[in-house]
């Protein structure tokens, strides 16, 4: 098993049951998005020259902390201001 898979499994074990469904939904979203024509747009904000793995991990941890602290937005406001 790869180190990443091992870390994911360990993180899942530490994740509260109440967050597991949201985590799974997000992972499925990422997986489906990378398998579509939208995949190039998904990476448009990522710059491998300036965005290190440590920076990305820190951002992800901050986002998870915000979610756990209830610092979220109502679902009906998530797309405000976005014209698709």
N, C-alpha and C positions, 0 to 999 in steps of 0.2 A: 504494500500500500504506500502511495506517495506521501511525503510529509504534509502536503496541503490537505489531502483527504483525511489524514489522521487528525490534523488541527481542526478541520471542519467537524469531524465526529466528536471531538472533545468539546468544541464550542456548543454543539447541539446538546450534549449531555448537561452542560451548564445553563442552557437557555431555559427560562421558565416556560412551562406548558402554555401559558397564555400568549407567548410570543412565537411559538413554533409554527402556527398556521400562517401568520404574517410572514415569517421567515421563508417558509416553503413557497408561499405565493410569490414573494420577491424573487426567489431563486428560479422558479418556473418562468417568471417574466423575463429574467435575464437570459435564460436558456432559449426561450422562444424568440426573443429579440435578436439574438446573435445568429439564429437560423433563418432569418428573413432578409429581405433586401434592405431593411433599415439598419443592418449591422454597421455599415460605414458611418452613419450619422451617430450611432451610439458612442463611438470612440472620438467624436469630433472635439470634445473638450479635453481629451487626454493628449498630453505632449510628453513623449518619452524622454525628451531632453530635460524637462523641468519637473515633471511629476514622478517622484520616486515612489517605490513601494511603501516606504515608511510614511510618506505624506498621505498616500491613498489610505493606508491602514489607519492613520490618525484621524482622517476625515470620517472613515467608516465607524470608528469607535465613538467619535463625537456624535455622529448621527444616531447610533444605537443608544447612547446615553440620553440624548434628547428624547428619543421615543420612549424610553423607560421612565423618564421624568414627566411624561405627558406633554411635552412641548411639541405638539403636533398641530396640523391644520385640519379642519373639517374637510371631508372628501369633496364636498361640493364647492370648495374654494381652491382646490389644487390646480385647476385649469384656468382660473381667472387670469386674464391678460395674455393667454396663449391662443394665437390664431393658427389653426391647422387647416 
